[in-house]
Amino acid sequence: MLQASTKYIGYTVPNDTWIGIVEFNNRGNILSYLVQVGSLDNRKELIDLLPSNTRSGTCIGCGLEEGIEVLEHGGSTAAGGILFLVTDGRENRSPYIRDVIDELVEKEVVVDTLALSDEADDGLADLSDQTGGNAYWYSESPYSTALHDAYTDTVLSRTGANVNTPVQLASYKTTIGSGDDYHNHVIIDSSIGRHTVFFIFWDLKRNQRVDVTITSPHGTIIDENSDNYLVDTGTTQHRHHN
């Protein structure tokens, strides 16, 4: 979730998007009110606020209430705001989803939900349905890319077609053994390709990073010696810019 959120804030959402962050466990906690993203620097400031661990208790209603507070901060209206709710737990603290859903509908707040595994609360899909949002599910399968794809789709499903609209070309997940190689390719149409970024994530539990090399059709090689090659060991990701 930390990896997907980092990619989402850092690169998926278009410039000028307003983003806030709320975490919830036994209670809700606002980590950031709405910030308009643009530069990599202010995106990184938001990324640095993301929680790096979990705590006990699941008060989904608390998170939703704090989400409304973020949208209404400074006298703004919450109408048209979108909350992207991600959880792997069943709610066990009040207020519950049922206690907050009428307020969300009344204030015209859309709630996208991402259920992580079968353990996530059954009420998530209904919450999205009643508020006009999208419901996603990630099975945690070793071959499923649904976690990252959901983060991407919550933006792409609402972004109009213009020159700044991000396009996801491919999404893969695989298992490789120590010392093994994995090869794949992606086709980029000539009409797109500006600011192309490749993300490669590996398991946070691994204590050995993966080495990545990208080769263009013309033979240009991007590897760890390239200026546009970045390794983030905190979120175990490689990032390559073109």
N, C-alpha and C positions, 0 to 999 in steps of 0.2 A: 504494500500500500504506500509506503514511503517512496519507493522507486517510482510508482505510477504517478503519485502526487507531484514529485519533483519534475518529471517530464511534462506533466499537465501545466503546471504553473510556469515552468521555464520556457516551454516551446509551443505547447498545443494551443493555448488561448491566444487569440489575436491581440495585437497592440490596442491599447485604449480600453480593454476589458477591465471591469471593476471586480476585484476578488477580495473576499474576506475569508477568515479561517476560524472554525469553531471545533473544539474537541469535546467529547462527552464520555463520562464513565458513570460514577455515582451522581454526578451533577454536570451541568454544562459549563464551559469555560471559553470565553472569547479570546482567541489568540491574536486576531487582527480585525479591525474594522475595515470597511471597503477601501481598497487601494487601487488606483488606476495603473495598470502595468504597461510598460513600454520598453524601457532599457533592460538589459540583462542584469544590471546592478539592482534595480528595485524589485525585479523578479526574484533575485537571489535573497534579498532581505525577507521576502515572504517565505521562501523555501526554508530558510534558517529557522523559521518559527514552527515548522512542522514537528509534531511530537515524534520522538524516536522509540517510544516504548508504549505499552498498554497498561491499563490499570483495571482493577476489579470493578464490577458493577456495569450495568447497561441501562442508562436512562435516556432512551431515544427522544422522548418528549422534551427533556432538558435541552438536548442539542437543537431540536427544532425551535424551541422558544428563543434560545440564544441566536439562532439564525435569523429569526424575525427581528430581533433587537439590532443585529448588524445591518439588516436592510433598512431599518427605520432610523438608524443613528443620524443625528443632526437634523431631524425633522423631515427626512425623506419618506416617501411612500413605499411600502413593500410591494405594491402591485407590479406584476411583471417580473419580479425578482425570481431567481432560480436557486434553490438549495440542492446541492448534490450530496446526498446522504450515503455514507459508506459504513457498513458494520458487519461483523461476523457473529454477533450475539443476539440472544433473545432478551427483550426488555424485562427487567426485574425491579425497576424503581419507577415511582411516579414522579412527574406526570408521564402517562403513557401516550402512545400515538393517538389513541381514541380521544384523549383529553385535549389534544392540540389541533386535530384535523379540521374541525369546524372553523377555527380561527384562520388556518391556512387558506381554506376555501374562500372565506369571507374577504380576506385581504388579497386574494388573487395571487397567491404565491405558488409557484410550480415546484414540485419536489421530484427530482430524479433520484432513484434509489439503486444501490449496488449491494446485492446480498453476497457475502463471501462465504461460500460453502452451504451445506444443508442446515448448518446450525443457526444461520441467520434468521431473524424473526419473520414469521409468516405474514405479518401485516405490512411488509414493505411494498409488495406489489399493489396492494389495495390503496396504500397511501399515494403512490404514483398515479394510479388510475383515477382517484377522486380529485387530484390536483392538476391533472393534465400533463403529468410528467412521464418520463420513460423509466421502465424497470429493467434492471440488468441482473444477471446471476453469473457468478464465477465458481466453478466446481472445484477449483484447486487441483485439477488434473495436471499431471506433468507435461501435457501437450496442449493445454488450453491457454489461449492468449486473451481470454475474455476480460481479465482484469484491466489490462492496458487499453484494450479496444473499447471498453465501456467509457473510460475517461475521455477517449478521443471522440466517441460518438455523441456524447452529451454536448460537445461543441459543434461538430460537423453537422449534426442533424438540425441545427438552427442557424448555421452560417450561410448567408446568401452567396451565390456564385459571383465572385469578383476576383481580381488579380491577387488579393491578399488572403483568399480562402485557403486554409491548409488542406492538403490532400494526403491521405495515408495510402501508400503504395503496397505495403506488405507487412505482415506480422507473423513471426514464426516463434516456436518454442521447441526446444529439443533437449535431449540428455546426451552428454558426451563424457567419455572416460578420460582420466588423467593421461595426458600425452597423446590423445587422439585429435584428429582434425575434423572440422565440419565445414563444408562448402555450400554456398547458396548464391543465388543471383536475383536481381530485381530489374525489371524493364522500366525505364523512364521515358515517357513520350516526349518528343521534341517541343511540345507546346507547354510543358511544365518543367520543373527542375530548379527554379530559383530558390536559393537558400535551402538546398537539400540537406537533411540531417539524418544520420544513421545512429540509432541507439542500440547498444548491446548491453543487456543486463545479465548478471550471473547471480547465483544463489548467495544470499547474505551469509549463509552458514559456511561457505567455502573460505578457507584461509589462503587460497592461492588464486590469483586473478587469472582471467583468460587473456590471451593475446589475440588481437584482431588486426587483420590487414584487408583493406579495400582496394580493388584494382578496377580502373575505369576501362571502357572498351578500347581506349587509345593506349592503354598500358601504363597510365599514371598510377602510382602506388601511394596510398595514404596509410602510414603506420605510426608507431610511437615516436618516430623522428620528425613527424610533420607538425607544423605549427597549429593546424586545425584538428589535432587529435588530443582529446582530453580524457583522463582517467580520474574518476571520483571513487576512491575506496570507501568513503562513508556510505554511499548508496550503491556501491559495487556496480558501476556503470561505465561504459565507454561512450564517448560522444564524438562524432565525426561530422564536420561541416564541409559543404562543398559550395 
